[in-house]
Every structure is written in C-alpha cells, then in structure tokens.
C-alpha cells in the first residue's frame, strides 16, 4: 500500500507509465523465468503489505533461501508486514513507511541493496513496485503474467484459479528453481518476550490451549463484524459443548469484546497483545479457530490449527484466501455488505464437525 499522500502521485505516474510503456510491454516476448546461469547474489522481494500476506509468504521465503543459499534476500515491507519477520534469520528488511520521507528512504534502500532480481508479489501491475524495481537497478524484474501494462522484464505464468499460495510459489519459481507451495515450516518465529506473554496467560488460565476454541472478533471493515449477539451465541454453544471460547480482538475493539464477554459466561478474554507475534505465541495449541476472513485465518493455519472462516461473497477471497493446508470449513454470507446471514448455529455445527474429526 503506497504511503499516504502519494495516492494522487501514484495515479498520475501510473497513467504516464502506462501510456509510455504499454505497447512495448505487450509487444515484447518476455521470458517466463530468469535465464539459466544468471547471477542471483541479491534478490529483492517486494511488498507483502498485509500481515496475512506476509504470514502466508513466509514459508516460501524460507524455502527460497534454502534453494538459493548463497543469495542475500531482502524484503520491502510495511511496518505491519515487517513485524512478522522480527526473529526471522536470513532476511533483510526495508521498511516502507507512510510518510513521503519514509517512501524516499525506502527507494534509497533498494538502490543501496542493488539486487540482481526484484520480484513483485502483487498479482496485478503495481506502479509502486515497478518504481522500486526500477530504482533498485535490478537486471531482472519479475511479475505475474497477465495484462502487460508495465515493462517488467520477466513475466511468470501463475495459476489464476485455486489458492493464492500456488500463485505465490509459481511467481518465486520464476527465479529459476521450483518453489513448492506445500511447506511444513510455516509459523512465524517468536522470541522470549512473546513466549513469556503467552506462558503468563496460560499459567493462570482455568483451561489449557487444547481445551479452547479461539473466537476472533476483529477484521478490517465493518462489513466483517459479525455482531456481538452472534459471537455471544456461538460462545454459549461452545461452552455447553464443553469447550472454552478464547475471545480474541484487535486493540481498537475492546468495547465489542466486553459486550461479547459479558454475555458469554465461561469464555476467556485474551490479554491485550502488543503485536501479531504475541498473538501468534498465544494461540499455539488451540483446538480450533473461528474468524472472519482476515490475517487470523492464516496465522491459525500456519500453526496447524483447524479453522472455521466467515467470508464475504467477493472474488478476491474465494477460494484464493481460504485456510491453507488445515482442516477447515468456509461459510459465505449472502451479501458483500454483511456477515449477518451466517447463523451462529451453522458456525457451531461446522466447528463441532471439525472438533469431532480431530485425533
């Protein structure tokens, strides 16, 4: 996501770049992979801006490091995305902040890194990423094949249907070595502070993680707020069935969480979390996660936690962003403006089915 204040500049730049380069970009027969024998001593990966994107890409980046052991890997990431990488070894990070100065500083950083190849992880042409690739001086700039409006030098064929992990893996395979979307080492690394945060909570908790079902209230946009009544009803059903709901929420939704918890005797309140790695430490070992379509779906799946996901009916999420490689159920609302058509009973029934199937 471009820094605030650069939206108008980005739109103007996009129009100019498209008009100058679209014919050349579409006419040239571009290679689908970096040519064999090309030097790849430095690889720049651009812009998994959202936490969920970074969580999902992380195991592929680890695999990329194993496949290119002599290469330095550097990521351009927002502070939110970079927070996932705090304890990650073998990855350098250039933070893309929201101020004009931070934007220019990031451009300077990619130029200083001087990569041999730059990979844009967006599935559509991104003017911002193209600017980063150009400023970096990379001989090879990789992008997903498709509408060729910007002159990236390598256009990698990626699957347009199926899961986004398959597309991410195919795009990174454009560097010359096949990257499998199926990886076992998937969860973010955490440190001593996050470990103590999690341990302190579970030491005083009346239930162990394996006895708890995570119930996440928070997701971007009010259309993904399921409603306090629905969450409370679900927590009640889980409690009657013998499970402890663990109510999880973003810092800005503490009022919503209080409302749900007051109507849900027996539910546990997750403690305030400084960032996503603290949440990651907290949820390890949960039996199940219920969440709207947001980063929590992918964080839970990265830990191998089965997921019941609540989704809105628009194409970018279906099925590209469904839970990956875990037992799961996806319930889809009738309208894109609200999750209200999904009933607590339907969510509980899917949760109960998954719980009964677990060993």
C-alpha positions, 0 to 999 in steps of 0.5 A: 500500500503506497504511503499516504499522500502519494495516492494522487502521485501514484495515479498520475505516474501510473497513467504516464507509465502506462501510456509510455510503456504499454505497447512495448510491454505487450509487444515484447516476448518476455521470458517466463523465468530468469535465464539459466546461469544468471547471477542471483547474489541479491534478490529483492522481494517486494511488498507483502503489505498485509500481515496475512500476506506476509504470514502466508509468504513466509514459508516460501521465503524460507524455502527460497533461501534454502534453494538459493543459499548463497543469495542475500534476500531482502524484503520491502515491507510495511511496518505491519508486514515487517513485524512478522519477520522480527526473529526471522534469520536470513532476511533483510528488511526495508521498511516502507513507511507512510510518510513521503520521507519514509517512501524516499528512504525506502527507494534509497534502500533498494538502490543501496541493496542493488539486487540482481532480481526484484520480484513483485508479489502483487498479482496485478501491475503495481506502479509502486513496485515497478518504481522500486524495481526500477530504482533498485537497478535490478537486471531482472524484474519479475511479475505475474503474467497477465495484462502487460501494462508495465515493462517488467522484464520477466513475466511468470505464468501463475495459476489464476484459479485455486489458492493464492499460495500456488500463485505465490510459489509459481511467481518465486519459481520464476527465479529459476528453481521450483518453489513448492507451495506445500511447506511444513515450516510455516509459523512465524518465529517468536522470541522470549518476550512473546513466549513469556506473554503467552506462558503468563496467560496460560499459567493462570488460565482455568483451561489449557490451549487444547481445551479452547476454541479461539473466537476472533472478533476483529477484521478490517471493515465493518462489513466483517463484524459479525455482531456481538449477539452472534459471537455471544451465541456461538460462545454459549454453544461452545461452552455447553459443548464443553469447550472454552471460547478464547475471545480474541480482538484487535486493540481498537475493539475492546468495547465489542469484546466486553459486550461479547464477554459479558454475555458469554459466561465461561469464555476467556478474554485474551490479554491485550497483545502488543503485536501479531507475534504475541498473538501468534505465541498465544494461540499455539495449541488451540483446538480450533479457530473461528474468524472472519476472513482476515490475517487470523485465518492464516496465522491459525493455519500456519500453526496447524490449527483447524479453522472455521472462516466467515467470508464475504461473497467477493472474488478476491477471497474465494477460494484464493484466501481460504485456510491453507493446508488445515482442516477447515470449513468456509461459510459465505454470507449472502451479501458483500455488505454483511456477515449477518446471514451466517447463523451462529448455529451453522458456525457451531455445527461446522466447528463441532464437525471439525472438533469431532474429526480431530485425533 
